[in-house]
């Protein structure tokens, strides 16, 4: 896959990008317009990897990158109780 300078500047990982001009700046799978949160939602809702791959034309590696990104994002998130 050829990577442009613009694409390289917005990469979070090799498979996850952000761009304020694409999908309102939400993280998406590189080379697609498929949002990370959409894939997480579909998996959490019970879709299998195979179903998600077929529905959104992504690879198993894309799904694993989404899961990795989600886990790392949550690991860095602080949660505080509201009183």
Secondary structure, DSSP 4 states (H G I P E B T S, - for coil): ----HHHHHTBSSSSEE-BTTBGGG--EETTS--BHHHHHHHHHTT--HHHHHHHHT--HHHHHHHHHHHHHHHHT-------
